[in-house]
Amino acid sequence: MSIYRAYDRDGLKQATTFWSLRVLVILVLVTAMLYLIAVVPGAPYHVRELFGSSPTVPQALLFALVVMFALGPPAMLGLQLVRLPGRYVWLFPLGMLVHAIIVFLGFRFATPIASVQDLLGEPVWPIGEEAERLIRFAGLFLMVSLPISGGTALLYGITRAYAPRRVLWWLLFQLLFLGLSYWIVIGNAATDNIVVLLRSGVRPLAWAGFALWLLCLAFAASLLAERVANVFKGTVVAAFAVLLFLPLSFGVLFLAFEQNVTGVKSDLSALDFLLSSSRISYGFSDVELFLRYSAAYFVAVLLLACAQYPAWLAYSTRQFKPIQGSSVQPAVGMD
């Protein structure tokens, strides 16, 4: 049973042209979005600081490439986890780990060491500084990449494969990596930059809630990307789901995040801290906070949809006829 699809020359040319031109458009769109985020005064300063004091379009393009590479492959791996025969399941965790290592190498050598340590903390394990940074980064990054892969796996399992049981493989890997990442990032944290954001007293549940929040965003983004790639036909359903996940994801994040990040006498919440436009403009009203979250939500979903779009677009190239007998054999229940 083959795991690839072989096209004849004309079909391969059509599929390649079809895919590459549309991905180029998406790259331009992501670049424009990131540049606007960098220059708009009201954007969260934590994001704007990544671009420095003088953002440029080439810099935004570089960040767009990083975003596409960091968020795109997990979507493809989630899609393939459900599509491929069961004997290839082991490729999924291996692929996720390899991808995390590659992203770390790019992050490590393109980011000042001070910024690396702000995120990962000072090395404290007796295994070598770089080895510890790699493990800590992988533990943190897998918390992001696993839910993204779950967005495509869950949506494909429901709408295309009609085999939800295939998604149980993803759920198993998510739970395993969730426990491992909690042990690395929270249980053995060398910095409180992340720990302080989680609701105290229930940090294991808050960590799981953070993963659930990411899954909500990834699933909404998958619906949008699948629809734009013309795989899914329900435009109204996709739009409704994106709107539905807005209050749902806000509620999940509210329950997962700490409400007093600087002490019991403070009214500064983790969401206030993350969504503020400067280091002094804290303390939003509930309405202002929800509006700022809404803006951040739609930007995040759109960025995730753009990163997932190439995966769904690659799936949609099945319309170009492959060589007879070379197409992928679907799993049970798949179209």
DRENDO-1510 file (C-alpha; in Angstrom, 1 decimal, always signed):
<recs>
REC; n; res; u; v; w
REC; 1; MET; +0.0; +0.0; +0.0 .
REC; 2; SER; +1.7; +3.2; -1.2 .
REC; 3; ILE; +2.1; +6.3; +1.0 .
REC; 4; TYR; +2.6; +8.6; -1.9 .
REC; 5; ARG; +0.7; +9.8; -5.0 .
REC; 6; ALA; +2.5; +9.6; -8.3 .
REC; 7; TYR; +1.3; +11.9; -11.1 .
REC; 8; ASP; +2.0; +11.7; -14.8 .
REC; 9; ARG; +4.0; +14.7; -16.2 .
REC; 10; ASP; +1.0; +16.9; -17.0 .
REC; 11; GLY; -0.7; +16.1; -13.7 .
REC; 12; LEU; +2.5; +16.9; -11.7 .
REC; 13; LYS; +2.9; +20.2; -13.5 .
REC; 14; GLN; -0.7; +21.2; -12.9 .
REC; 15; ALA; -0.5; +20.2; -9.2 .
REC; 16; THR; +2.8; +22.0; -8.7 .
REC; 17; THR; +1.7; +25.2; -10.4 .
REC; 18; PHE; -1.7; +25.1; -8.6 .
REC; 19; TRP; +0.0; +24.7; -5.2 .
REC; 20; SER; +3.0; +27.0; -5.5 .
REC; 21; LEU; +1.2; +30.0; -6.8 .
REC; 22; ARG; -1.4; +29.9; -4.0 .
REC; 23; VAL; +1.2; +29.4; -1.3 .
REC; 24; LEU; +3.1; +32.4; -2.7 .
REC; 25; VAL; -0.1; +34.5; -2.3 .
REC; 26; ILE; -0.5; +33.2; +1.3 .
REC; 27; LEU; +3.1; +34.1; +2.1 .
REC; 28; VAL; +2.5; +37.7; +0.8 .
REC; 29; LEU; -0.6; +37.9; +3.0 .
REC; 30; VAL; +1.2; +36.7; +6.1 .
REC; 31; THR; +4.0; +39.1; +5.5 .
REC; 32; ALA; +1.5; +42.0; +5.2 .
REC; 33; MET; -0.3; +40.9; +8.4 .
REC; 34; LEU; +2.9; +40.6; +10.4 .
REC; 35; TYR; +4.2; +44.0; +9.2 .
REC; 36; LEU; +0.9; +45.6; +10.2 .
REC; 37; ILE; +1.1; +44.0; +13.6 .
REC; 38; ALA; +4.6; +45.4; +14.0 .
REC; 39; VAL; +3.6; +49.0; +13.2 .
REC; 40; VAL; +0.1; +49.3; +14.6 .
REC; 41; PRO; +0.5; +51.1; +18.0 .
REC; 42; GLY; -2.3; +49.2; +19.7 .
REC; 43; ALA; -0.8; +45.8; +19.1 .
REC; 44; PRO; +0.5; +43.9; +22.1 .
REC; 45; TYR; +4.0; +45.2; +22.9 .
REC; 46; HIS; +5.3; +41.6; +23.5 .
REC; 47; VAL; +4.7; +41.0; +19.8 .
REC; 48; ARG; +5.9; +44.3; +18.5 .
REC; 49; GLU; +9.2; +44.0; +20.5 .
REC; 50; LEU; +10.1; +41.0; +18.3 .
REC; 51; PHE; +10.5; +43.4; +15.4 .
REC; 52; GLY; +12.6; +45.9; +17.2 .
REC; 53; SER; +12.2; +49.7; +17.0 .
REC; 54; SER; +12.3; +49.9; +13.1 .
REC; 55; PRO; +10.2; +47.1; +11.5 .
REC; 56; THR; +10.8; +46.5; +7.8 .
REC; 57; VAL; +9.1; +44.6; +5.1 .
REC; 58; PRO; +12.0; +42.2; +4.6 .
REC; 59; GLN; +12.0; +41.5; +8.4 .
REC; 60; ALA; +8.3; +40.8; +8.2 .
REC; 61; LEU; +8.9; +38.4; +5.3 .
REC; 62; LEU; +11.5; +36.6; +7.3 .
REC; 63; PHE; +9.1; +36.3; +10.2 .
REC; 64; ALA; +6.4; +35.1; +7.8 .
REC; 65; LEU; +8.7; +32.3; +6.6 .
REC; 66; VAL; +9.4; +31.4; +10.3 .
REC; 67; VAL; +5.6; +31.3; +11.1 .
REC; 68; MET; +4.8; +29.2; +8.1 .
REC; 69; PHE; +7.5; +26.7; +8.8 .
REC; 70; ALA; +6.8; +26.6; +12.6 .
REC; 71; LEU; +3.0; +26.2; +12.2 .
REC; 72; GLY; +2.6; +24.5; +8.8 .
REC; 73; PRO; +4.3; +21.1; +9.2 .
REC; 74; PRO; +2.3; +20.1; +12.3 .
REC; 75; ALA; -0.9; +20.6; +10.3 .
REC; 76; MET; +0.4; +18.4; +7.6 .
REC; 77; LEU; +1.5; +15.7; +10.1 .
REC; 78; GLY; -1.9; +15.7; +11.7 .
REC; 79; LEU; -3.5; +15.3; +8.4 .
REC; 80; GLN; -1.3; +12.4; +7.4 .
REC; 81; LEU; -1.8; +10.7; +10.8 .
REC; 82; VAL; -5.4; +10.2; +9.9 .
REC; 83; ARG; -4.9; +9.6; +6.2 .
REC; 84; LEU; -2.1; +7.1; +6.2 .
REC; 85; PRO; -2.5; +3.4; +7.0 .
REC; 86; GLY; -2.1; +2.5; +10.7 .
REC; 87; ARG; +1.4; +1.0; +10.3 .
REC; 88; TYR; +2.8; +4.5; +9.7 .
REC; 89; VAL; +1.5; +5.9; +12.9 .
REC; 90; TRP; +5.0; +5.9; +14.5 .
REC; 91; LEU; +6.1; +8.5; +11.9 .
REC; 92; PHE; +3.8; +11.1; +13.6 .
REC; 93; PRO; +5.6; +11.5; +16.9 .
REC; 94; LEU; +9.0; +11.2; +15.2 .
REC; 95; GLY; +8.1; +13.9; +12.7 .
REC; 96; MET; +6.8; +16.2; +15.5 .
REC; 97; LEU; +10.1; +15.8; +17.4 .
REC; 98; VAL; +12.3; +16.3; +14.4 .
REC; 99; HIS; +10.3; +19.4; +13.4 .
REC; 100; ALA; +10.7; +20.8; +17.0 .
REC; 101; ILE; +14.5; +20.3; +16.8 .
REC; 102; ILE; +14.7; +22.1; +13.5 .
REC; 103; VAL; +12.6; +25.0; +14.7 .
REC; 104; PHE; +14.8; +25.2; +17.8 .
REC; 105; LEU; +18.0; +25.4; +15.7 .
REC; 106; GLY; +16.5; +28.3; +13.8 .
REC; 107; PHE; +15.3; +30.0; +17.0 .
REC; 108; ARG; +18.6; +29.4; +18.8 .
REC; 109; PHE; +20.9; +30.9; +16.2 .
REC; 110; ALA; +18.6; +33.7; +15.0 .
REC; 111; THR; +17.7; +35.0; +18.5 .
REC; 112; PRO; +19.9; +36.8; +21.0 .
REC; 113; ILE; +20.9; +34.5; +23.9 .
REC; 114; ALA; +19.2; +36.9; +26.4 .
REC; 115; SER; +15.9; +36.4; +24.6 .
REC; 116; VAL; +16.4; +32.7; +24.6 .
REC; 117; GLN; +17.0; +32.6; +28.3 .
REC; 118; ASP; +14.0; +34.9; +28.9 .
REC; 119; LEU; +11.8; +32.2; +27.3 .
REC; 120; LEU; +13.6; +29.0; +28.5 .
REC; 121; GLY; +15.3; +30.1; +31.6 .
REC; 122; GLU; +18.9; +29.7; +32.8 .
REC; 123; PRO; +20.3; +26.2; +32.2 .
REC; 124; VAL; +20.4; +24.3; +35.6 .
REC; 125; TRP; +20.6; +20.6; +34.6 .
REC; 126; PRO; +24.0; +18.8; +34.5 .
REC; 127; ILE; +23.7; +17.8; +30.9 .
REC; 128; GLY; +25.2; +20.7; +29.0 .
REC; 129; GLU; +23.6; +24.1; +28.3 .
REC; 130; GLU; +22.6; +23.6; +24.7 .
REC; 131; ALA; +21.2; +20.1; +25.3 .
REC; 132; GLU; +19.0; +21.5; +28.1 .
REC; 133; ARG; +17.9; +24.4; +26.0 .
REC; 134; LEU; +16.9; +22.0; +23.3 .
REC; 135; ILE; +14.9; +19.8; +25.7 .
REC; 136; ARG; +13.2; +22.8; +27.3 .
REC; 137; PHE; +12.3; +24.3; +23.9 .
REC; 138; ALA; +11.0; +21.0; +22.6 .
REC; 139; GLY; +8.8; +20.6; +25.6 .
REC; 140; LEU; +7.4; +24.1; +25.2 .
REC; 141; PHE; +7.0; +24.0; +21.4 .
REC; 142; LEU; +5.3; +20.6; +21.4 .
REC; 143; MET; +2.6; +22.3; +23.5 .
REC; 144; VAL; +1.9; +24.5; +20.5 .
REC; 145; SER; +2.5; +22.1; +17.6 .
REC; 146; LEU; +0.5; +19.1; +19.0 .
REC; 147; PRO; -2.8; +21.1; +19.2 .
REC; 148; ILE; -2.2; +22.5; +15.7 .
REC; 149; SER; -1.8; +19.0; +14.4 .
REC; 150; GLY; -5.0; +18.1; +16.2 .
REC; 151; GLY; -6.9; +20.7; +14.4 .
REC; 152; THR; -6.3; +19.1; +11.0 .
REC; 153; ALA; -6.5; +15.5; +12.4 .
REC; 154; LEU; -9.9; +16.1; +14.1 .
REC; 155; LEU; -11.4; +18.0; +11.1 .
REC; 156; TYR; -10.3; +15.4; +8.6 .
REC; 157; GLY; -11.4; +12.5; +10.7 .
REC; 158; ILE; -14.9; +14.0; +11.0 .
REC; 159; THR; -15.5; +15.6; +7.6 .
REC; 160; ARG; -13.4; +13.5; +5.1 .
REC; 161; ALA; -12.4; +10.2; +6.6 .
REC; 162; TYR; -15.6; +9.6; +8.6 .
REC; 163; ALA; -13.4; +7.6; +11.0 .
REC; 164; PRO; -13.2; +9.5; +14.3 .
REC; 165; ARG; -11.4; +6.5; +15.9 .
REC; 166; ARG; -8.3; +7.4; +13.9 .
REC; 167; VAL; -8.1; +10.6; +15.8 .
REC; 168; LEU; -7.6; +8.6; +19.0 .
REC; 169; TRP; -4.0; +8.1; +17.9 .
REC; 170; TRP; -3.6; +11.9; +18.0 .
REC; 171; LEU; -5.3; +12.1; +21.4 .
REC; 172; LEU; -2.9; +9.5; +22.8 .
REC; 173; PHE; +0.2; +11.4; +21.6 .
REC; 174; GLN; -1.3; +14.6; +22.8 .
REC; 175; LEU; -1.8; +13.2; +26.3 .
REC; 176; LEU; +1.7; +11.7; +26.4 .
REC; 177; PHE; +3.4; +14.9; +25.2 .
REC; 178; LEU; +1.2; +17.0; +27.5 .
REC; 179; GLY; +2.5; +15.2; +30.6 .
REC; 180; LEU; +6.1; +15.3; +29.3 .
REC; 181; SER; +5.9; +19.0; +28.5 .
REC; 182; TYR; +4.4; +19.8; +31.9 .
REC; 183; TRP; +7.2; +18.0; +33.6 .
REC; 184; ILE; +9.8; +19.9; +31.5 .
REC; 185; VAL; +8.4; +23.4; +31.4 .
REC; 186; ILE; +6.4; +23.7; +34.6 .
REC; 187; GLY; +7.6; +21.0; +37.0 .
REC; 188; ASN; +11.3; +21.7; +36.3 .
REC; 189; ALA; +11.0; +25.3; +35.3 .
REC; 190; ALA; +14.1; +27.5; +35.6 .
REC; 191; THR; +12.1; +30.6; +35.1 .
REC; 192; ASP; +8.7; +31.8; +36.2 .
REC; 193; ASN; +7.9; +33.7; +33.0 .
REC; 194; ILE; +5.5; +31.0; +31.9 .
REC; 195; VAL; +4.6; +29.5; +35.3 .
REC; 196; VAL; +3.3; +32.8; +36.6 .
REC; 197; LEU; +0.8; +33.1; +33.8 .
REC; 198; LEU; -1.0; +29.8; +34.8 .
REC; 199; ARG; -3.7; +29.9; +37.4 .
REC; 200; SER; -2.1; +29.0; +40.7 .
REC; 201; GLY; -3.3; +25.9; +42.6 .
REC; 202; VAL; -4.5; +24.1; +39.5 .
REC; 203; ARG; -1.5; +24.4; +37.2 .
REC; 204; PRO; -1.8; +20.9; +35.7 .
REC; 205; LEU; -5.4; +21.6; +34.7 .
REC; 206; ALA; -4.4; +25.1; +33.5 .
REC; 207; TRP; -1.7; +23.5; +31.4 .
REC; 208; ALA; -4.2; +21.2; +29.8 .
REC; 209; GLY; -6.6; +24.2; +29.4 .
REC; 210; PHE; -3.9; +26.0; +27.5 .
REC; 211; ALA; -3.6; +23.1; +25.2 .
REC; 212; LEU; -7.4; +23.0; +24.8 .
REC; 213; TRP; -7.4; +26.7; +23.9 .
REC; 214; LEU; -4.8; +26.1; +21.2 .
REC; 215; LEU; -6.9; +23.2; +19.9 .
REC; 216; CYS; -9.9; +25.5; +19.7 .
REC; 217; LEU; -8.0; +28.0; +17.6 .
REC; 218; ALA; -6.4; +25.3; +15.4 .
REC; 219; PHE; -9.8; +23.7; +14.7 .
REC; 220; ALA; -11.4; +27.0; +13.8 .
REC; 221; ALA; -8.4; +27.7; +11.6 .
REC; 222; SER; -8.6; +24.3; +10.0 .
REC; 223; LEU; -12.2; +24.9; +9.0 .
REC; 224; LEU; -11.3; +28.2; +7.5 .
REC; 225; ALA; -8.2; +26.8; +5.6 .
REC; 226; GLU; -10.1; +23.8; +4.4 .
REC; 227; ARG; -12.9; +26.0; +3.1 .
REC; 228; VAL; -10.5; +28.4; +1.3 .
REC; 229; ALA; -8.7; +25.4; -0.2 .
REC; 230; ASN; -12.1; +24.3; -1.6 .
REC; 231; VAL; -12.0; +20.9; +0.3 .
REC; 232; PHE; -14.9; +21.8; +2.6 .
REC; 233; LYS; -18.0; +23.3; +1.1 .
REC; 234; GLY; -19.8; +24.8; +4.1 .
REC; 235; THR; -18.9; +28.5; +4.0 .
REC; 236; VAL; -21.7; +29.4; +6.5 .
REC; 237; VAL; -20.7; +26.5; +8.8 .
REC; 238; ALA; -17.0; +27.6; +8.8 .
REC; 239; ALA; -17.9; +31.2; +9.5 .
REC; 240; PHE; -20.2; +30.2; +12.3 .
REC; 241; ALA; -17.6; +27.9; +13.9 .
REC; 242; VAL; -14.9; +30.7; +13.8 .
REC; 243; LEU; -17.4; +33.0; +15.6 .
REC; 244; LEU; -18.5; +30.3; +18.0 .
REC; 245; PHE; -14.9; +29.5; +19.1 .
REC; 246; LEU; -14.3; +33.2; +20.0 .
REC; 247; PRO; -16.2; +33.2; +23.3 .
REC; 248; LEU; -15.5; +29.5; +23.9 .
REC; 249; SER; -11.7; +30.0; +23.6 .
REC; 250; PHE; -11.8; +33.2; +25.7 .
REC; 251; GLY; -13.6; +31.3; +28.5 .
REC; 252; VAL; -11.0; +28.5; +28.4 .
REC; 253; LEU; -8.1; +30.9; +28.5 .
REC; 254; PHE; -9.7; +32.9; +31.3 .
REC; 255; LEU; -10.1; +29.7; +33.4 .
REC; 256; ALA; -6.5; +28.6; +32.6 .
REC; 257; PHE; -4.7; +31.9; +33.2 .
REC; 258; GLU; -3.9; +33.6; +36.5 .
REC; 259; GLN; -6.0; +36.6; +37.5 .
REC; 260; ASN; -3.4; +38.2; +39.8 .
REC; 261; VAL; +0.0; +37.8; +38.2 .
REC; 262; THR; +1.8; +40.3; +40.6 .
REC; 263; GLY; +0.2; +39.4; +43.9 .
REC; 264; VAL; -3.1; +39.1; +45.7 .
REC; 265; LYS; -3.5; +42.8; +45.9 .
REC; 266; SER; -3.1; +43.3; +42.2 .
REC; 267; ASP; -5.9; +43.4; +39.6 .
REC; 268; LEU; -3.5; +42.7; +36.8 .
REC; 269; SER; -4.5; +39.4; +35.1 .
REC; 270; ALA; -2.3; +37.3; +32.8 .
REC; 271; LEU; -4.6; +38.3; +29.9 .
REC; 272; ASP; -4.1; +42.0; +30.7 .
REC; 273; PHE; -0.4; +41.5; +30.8 .
REC; 274; LEU; -0.3; +39.6; +27.4 .
REC; 275; LEU; -2.6; +41.9; +25.5 .
REC; 276; SER; -1.4; +45.3; +26.7 .
REC; 277; SER; -0.1; +47.7; +24.1 .
REC; 278; SER; +2.7; +49.0; +26.4 .
REC; 279; ARG; +4.4; +48.4; +29.7 .
REC; 280; ILE; +2.3; +51.0; +31.4 .
REC; 281; SER; -1.2; +50.6; +29.8 .
REC; 282; TYR; -2.5; +47.8; +32.0 .
REC; 283; GLY; -5.9; +47.4; +33.7 .
REC; 284; PHE; -8.5; +47.0; +31.0 .
REC; 285; SER; -12.2; +46.9; +31.7 .
REC; 286; ASP; -13.9; +43.5; +31.0 .
REC; 287; VAL; -15.3; +44.9; +27.7 .
REC; 288; GLU; -11.9; +46.3; +26.6 .
REC; 289; LEU; -10.2; +43.1; +27.5 .
REC; 290; PHE; -12.7; +41.0; +25.5 .
REC; 291; LEU; -12.4; +43.3; +22.5 .
REC; 292; ARG; -8.6; +43.2; +22.5 .
REC; 293; TYR; -8.8; +39.4; +22.9 .
REC; 294; SER; -11.2; +39.3; +19.9 .
REC; 295; ALA; -8.8; +41.2; +17.7 .
REC; 296; ALA; -5.9; +38.9; +18.8 .
REC; 297; TYR; -8.1; +35.8; +18.2 .
REC; 298; PHE; -9.0; +36.7; +14.7 .
REC; 299; VAL; -5.4; +37.5; +13.8 .
REC; 300; ALA; -4.2; +34.2; +15.4 .
REC; 301; VAL; -6.9; +32.1; +13.6 .
REC; 302; LEU; -6.0; +33.8; +10.3 .
REC; 303; LEU; -2.3; +33.2; +10.8 .
REC; 304; LEU; -3.0; +29.6; +11.7 .
REC; 305; ALA; -5.3; +29.2; +8.7 .
REC; 306; CYS; -2.6; +30.5; +6.4 .
REC; 307; ALA; +0.0; +28.1; +7.9 .
REC; 308; GLN; -2.5; +25.2; +7.5 .
REC; 309; TYR; -3.6; +26.2; +4.0 .
REC; 310; PRO; -0.7; +24.5; +2.1 .
REC; 311; ALA; -1.6; +21.2; +3.8 .
REC; 312; TRP; -5.2; +21.4; +2.8 .
REC; 313; LEU; -4.2; +22.7; -0.6 .
REC; 314; ALA; -1.9; +19.7; -1.2 .
REC; 315; TYR; -4.8; +17.4; -0.3 .
REC; 316; SER; -7.0; +19.2; -2.8 .
REC; 317; THR; -4.6; +18.5; -5.7 .
REC; 318; ARG; -6.1; +15.0; -5.8 .
REC; 319; GLN; -8.3; +16.6; -8.5 .
REC; 320; PHE; -5.3; +16.2; -10.8 .
REC; 321; LYS; -5.4; +12.6; -12.1 .
REC; 322; PRO; -2.5; +10.5; -10.8 .
REC; 323; ILE; -0.9; +7.6; -12.7 .
REC; 324; GLN; -3.3; +4.6; -12.6 .
REC; 325; GLY; -2.8; +2.5; -9.6 .
REC; 326; SER; -0.5; +4.9; -7.7 .
REC; 327; SER; -2.8; +6.8; -5.5 .
REC; 328; VAL; -2.8; +6.5; -1.7 .
REC; 329; GLN; -5.0; +3.8; -0.4 .
REC; 330; PRO; -7.2; +5.4; +2.2 .
REC; 331; ALA; -7.9; +4.2; +5.7 .
REC; 332; VAL; -11.1; +2.4; +6.6 .
REC; 333; GLY; -14.0; +4.8; +6.1 .
REC; 334; MET; -11.9; +7.4; +4.1 .
REC; 335; ASP; -13.0; +8.9; +0.8 .
</recs>
